[in-house]
């Protein structure tokens, strides 16, 4: 969580300092284990709320200078950028709960904040792993040039499939360590499975990867990625922060907000498993 900025209007909320701390702490506690894309992609930022685009370092030609200006020998180009997109997820907090925090309650019930944190994290994860066309974001799975590899239903075959995916990356010059980002259902199956001889499937996969198997909300299937660094860039303007919207006699309406874009620098650094 970043320090609040003026556009979040936190000073206008009927929330005392101690309650704000409890809300921020709860958001941080919920978001940290969910924001898996940040473990895979290199972090760029935060650039602040006014940071509006990420440079691609490339240009496209223009059809000459402005009308009325001689174009002889003139070369004109426009720089390409990726715009940052804003995400705002609303939630509410009971004013009674705020009062209880001020009385010293150590177990505040911020259920709607928990829901908003899951939504915000899934949006970011999904954009990074599967793309967000309306935001001009191509995800890791879309950019990968390799044919997707089917896992199938037989867990005993998964180590061999993951090993082939790792070998495919290595043969294309993509070094490790590697990670397996796995959707929640598949992750549950992995941690519950014991291979012949009593060896845990989870431990076997970690040895093959030389890295980790990561529970990832928002991922369909699984994706083997390199964690060597430099292959994926998550460019953040406003890091996830809590702002104030409005209130009535019983509830305070708040929101989680961030701005970001994402770019795949090296498409060869990921293999999709369906």
C-alpha positions as CSV (number, residue, x, y, z in Angstrom):
1,X,0.0,0.0,0.0
2,X,1.3,3.5,-0.8
3,X,0.9,6.6,1.2
4,X,-2.5,8.3,0.4
5,X,-2.4,11.1,-2.1
6,X,-4.8,14.0,-2.5
7,X,-7.0,12.5,-5.2
8,X,-8.0,9.7,-2.8
9,X,-9.8,12.2,-0.6
10,X,-9.1,10.2,2.5
11,X,-9.1,13.3,4.7
12,X,-12.8,13.8,3.9
13,X,-13.8,10.3,5.2
14,X,-15.4,10.0,8.7
15,X,-12.7,7.6,9.7
16,X,-10.3,8.3,12.6
17,X,-6.6,7.6,12.3
18,X,-6.7,4.3,14.2
19,X,-9.5,2.9,12.1
20,X,-7.7,4.0,8.9
21,X,-4.6,2.0,10.1
22,X,-6.8,-1.1,10.7
23,X,-8.3,-0.8,7.2
24,X,-5.0,-0.3,5.5
25,X,-3.4,-3.2,7.5
26,X,-6.3,-5.5,6.5
27,X,-6.0,-4.6,2.9
28,X,-2.2,-5.2,2.9
29,X,-2.7,-8.5,4.6
30,X,-5.3,-9.7,2.1
31,X,-3.6,-8.4,-1.0
32,X,0.0,-9.5,-0.4
33,X,-0.5,-13.2,-0.9
34,X,-2.9,-12.7,-3.9
35,X,-0.8,-10.4,-6.1
36,X,1.1,-13.2,-7.7
37,X,1.8,-11.4,-11.0
38,X,4.2,-9.2,-9.0
39,X,6.3,-12.3,-8.1
40,X,6.7,-13.1,-11.8
41,X,7.1,-9.7,-13.5
42,X,9.7,-7.1,-12.9
43,X,8.3,-4.2,-11.0
44,X,8.5,-0.7,-12.6
45,X,7.3,2.2,-10.4
46,X,5.3,3.3,-8.7
47,X,5.3,6.4,-10.9
48,X,2.4,8.1,-9.2
49,X,-1.1,8.9,-10.2
50,X,0.0,11.3,-13.0
51,X,2.2,8.6,-14.6
52,X,0.1,7.9,-17.7
53,X,2.1,5.7,-20.1
54,X,5.0,3.4,-20.5
55,X,7.5,3.9,-23.3
56,X,8.1,1.1,-25.8
57,X,11.3,2.6,-27.1
58,X,9.9,2.4,-30.7
59,X,8.4,4.8,-33.2
60,X,5.9,4.8,-36.1
61,X,6.2,7.0,-39.2
62,X,4.1,10.1,-39.6
63,X,2.8,11.4,-43.0
64,X,5.2,14.4,-42.9
65,X,5.2,17.7,-41.0
66,X,2.1,19.9,-40.3
67,X,0.2,21.1,-43.4
68,X,1.8,24.2,-45.0
69,X,5.4,23.2,-44.1
70,X,7.8,22.1,-46.7
71,X,8.4,18.3,-46.3
72,X,11.6,18.1,-48.4
73,X,14.2,16.1,-46.5
74,X,12.0,16.1,-43.3
75,X,11.5,12.9,-41.4
76,X,8.7,12.7,-38.9
77,X,7.8,9.9,-36.4
78,X,5.6,9.3,-33.4
79,X,6.8,7.5,-30.3
80,X,4.9,4.4,-29.3
81,X,3.7,4.1,-25.7
82,X,1.4,1.9,-23.7
83,X,-1.2,3.8,-21.7
84,X,-1.7,2.9,-18.1
85,X,-5.2,1.8,-17.2
86,X,-7.1,2.6,-14.0
87,X,-8.8,0.1,-11.8
88,X,-11.2,1.1,-9.0
89,X,-13.0,-1.6,-6.9
90,X,-15.6,-0.2,-4.5
91,X,-16.3,-1.6,-1.0
92,X,-18.1,-0.5,2.1
93,X,-17.1,-0.4,5.8
94,X,-19.7,-0.3,8.6
95,X,-19.5,2.8,10.8
96,X,-20.3,0.6,13.8
97,X,-17.2,-1.4,13.0
98,X,-15.1,1.8,12.7
99,X,-16.4,2.8,16.2
100,X,-15.5,-0.7,17.6
101,X,-11.9,-0.3,16.2
102,X,-11.7,3.0,18.1
103,X,-12.8,1.3,21.2
104,X,-9.9,-1.2,20.9
105,X,-11.5,-4.1,18.9
106,X,-8.6,-6.2,17.5
107,X,-10.8,-8.3,15.2
108,X,-12.5,-5.9,12.8
109,X,-14.9,-7.4,10.3
110,X,-14.1,-6.0,7.0
111,X,-15.6,-8.7,4.8
112,X,-16.4,-6.4,1.9
113,X,-12.8,-5.2,1.8
114,X,-11.7,-8.8,1.6
115,X,-13.9,-9.3,-1.4
116,X,-12.6,-6.1,-3.1
117,X,-9.0,-7.2,-2.5
118,X,-9.7,-10.6,-4.2
119,X,-11.3,-8.8,-7.2
120,X,-8.5,-6.2,-7.5
121,X,-5.8,-8.9,-7.3
122,X,-7.6,-11.1,-9.9
123,X,-7.8,-8.2,-12.3
124,X,-4.1,-7.6,-12.1
125,X,-3.2,-11.3,-12.3
126,X,-5.5,-11.9,-15.2
127,X,-4.2,-8.9,-17.2
128,X,-0.6,-10.1,-16.7
129,X,-1.2,-13.8,-17.5
130,X,-4.0,-13.7,-20.0
131,X,-4.2,-10.1,-21.3
132,X,-6.6,-7.3,-21.2
133,X,-7.5,-6.3,-24.8
134,X,-9.4,-3.1,-23.9
135,X,-6.4,-1.9,-22.1
136,X,-4.0,-2.8,-24.9
137,X,-2.3,-5.4,-22.7
138,X,-1.1,-8.7,-24.2
139,X,-0.8,-11.3,-21.5
140,X,2.0,-13.9,-21.0
141,X,-0.1,-16.8,-22.3
142,X,-1.1,-14.8,-25.5
143,X,2.5,-13.8,-26.2
144,X,4.0,-17.3,-25.8
145,X,5.1,-18.6,-29.3
146,X,5.0,-22.3,-28.2
147,X,2.0,-24.6,-28.8
148,X,0.1,-25.1,-25.5
149,X,0.8,-28.4,-23.8
150,X,-2.1,-30.4,-22.4
151,X,-1.8,-31.6,-18.8
152,X,-4.6,-34.1,-19.0
153,X,-6.4,-35.6,-16.0
154,X,-3.7,-38.1,-14.9
155,X,-1.5,-36.4,-12.3
156,X,1.2,-39.1,-12.7
157,X,2.0,-37.6,-16.1
158,X,2.3,-34.0,-15.0
159,X,6.0,-34.1,-13.9
160,X,7.0,-35.3,-17.4
161,X,4.9,-32.6,-19.1
162,X,6.4,-29.9,-16.9
163,X,9.8,-31.2,-17.5
164,X,9.3,-31.0,-21.3
165,X,8.1,-27.4,-20.8
166,X,11.2,-26.5,-18.9
167,X,13.4,-28.3,-21.5
168,X,11.6,-26.3,-24.2
169,X,12.5,-23.0,-22.5
170,X,16.1,-24.1,-21.8
171,X,16.6,-25.1,-25.4
172,X,15.5,-21.7,-26.5
173,X,18.1,-20.0,-24.3
174,X,15.7,-19.1,-21.5
175,X,17.5,-19.8,-18.2
176,X,15.9,-20.5,-14.8
177,X,14.9,-20.7,-12.1
178,X,11.4,-21.5,-13.3
179,X,8.0,-21.2,-11.7
180,X,4.7,-22.9,-12.3
181,X,1.8,-20.5,-11.9
182,X,-1.2,-22.6,-11.3
183,X,-4.9,-21.9,-11.1
184,X,-6.6,-22.6,-7.7
185,X,-8.3,-25.9,-8.7
186,X,-5.2,-27.4,-10.2
187,X,-3.1,-26.3,-7.3
188,X,-5.4,-28.1,-4.9
189,X,-5.0,-31.3,-6.9
190,X,-1.2,-30.9,-6.9
191,X,-0.9,-30.5,-3.1
192,X,-3.3,-33.4,-2.5
193,X,-1.5,-35.9,-4.8
194,X,1.1,-38.4,-3.7
195,X,3.0,-40.3,-6.4
196,X,4.0,-44.0,-6.2
197,X,6.5,-44.4,-3.5
198,X,4.9,-41.7,-1.3
199,X,6.7,-38.8,-3.0
200,X,4.6,-35.6,-3.0
201,X,3.8,-34.3,-6.5
202,X,4.4,-30.8,-5.3
203,X,7.9,-31.6,-4.2
204,X,8.6,-33.4,-7.5
205,X,7.5,-30.4,-9.6
206,X,9.6,-28.0,-7.5
207,X,12.7,-30.1,-8.2
208,X,12.0,-30.1,-11.9
209,X,11.5,-26.4,-12.0
210,X,14.4,-25.5,-9.7
211,X,11.9,-23.0,-8.4
212,X,8.3,-22.9,-7.1
213,X,4.7,-23.9,-7.7
214,X,2.6,-20.8,-7.1
215,X,-1.2,-20.7,-6.3
216,X,-2.5,-18.0,-8.7
217,X,-6.0,-16.6,-8.6
218,X,-7.0,-15.6,-12.2
219,X,-4.9,-18.1,-14.1
220,X,-6.6,-20.7,-16.3
221,X,-4.7,-24.0,-16.3
222,X,-1.0,-23.4,-15.6
223,X,1.9,-21.5,-17.1
224,X,5.6,-22.3,-16.8
225,X,7.7,-19.1,-16.7
226,X,11.3,-18.2,-16.2
227,X,12.1,-16.1,-13.1
228,X,15.5,-15.0,-14.3
229,X,14.2,-11.4,-14.6
230,X,13.8,-9.0,-17.5
231,X,11.2,-10.9,-19.4
232,X,8.0,-9.3,-18.1
233,X,7.4,-5.7,-17.0
234,X,4.6,-4.6,-14.7
235,X,4.6,-0.8,-14.9
236,X,2.6,0.8,-12.0
237,X,1.5,4.4,-11.6
238,X,-0.7,4.5,-8.5
239,X,0.0,1.4,-6.4
240,X,-3.0,-0.2,-4.8
241,X,-4.4,2.3,-2.3
242,X,-7.7,3.0,-0.6
243,X,-9.7,6.1,-1.4
244,X,-12.9,7.6,-0.1
245,X,-16.1,8.0,-2.1
246,X,-19.0,8.9,0.2
247,X,-20.9,7.9,3.4
248,X,-24.3,7.8,5.0
249,X,-25.4,7.2,8.6
250,X,-24.5,3.5,8.7
251,X,-21.7,2.9,6.1
252,X,-18.6,4.5,4.6
253,X,-18.1,3.8,0.9
254,X,-14.4,3.4,-0.1
255,X,-12.5,1.8,-3.0
256,X,-9.3,0.1,-3.9
257,X,-7.5,1.9,-6.8
258,X,-4.4,1.4,-8.9
259,X,-3.1,2.2,-12.4
260,X,-0.9,-0.1,-14.3
261,X,0.1,-1.6,-17.6
262,X,2.1,-4.7,-18.5
263,X,4.5,-5.7,-21.3
264,X,6.0,-9.0,-22.4
265,X,9.6,-8.3,-23.3
266,X,10.6,-11.9,-24.1
267,X,7.7,-14.0,-25.3
268,X,9.9,-17.1,-25.4
269,X,10.1,-17.1,-21.6
270,X,6.7,-18.9,-20.9
271,X,5.0,-22.2,-21.9
272,X,1.2,-22.5,-21.5
273,X,-0.2,-25.7,-19.9
274,X,-3.9,-26.4,-20.5
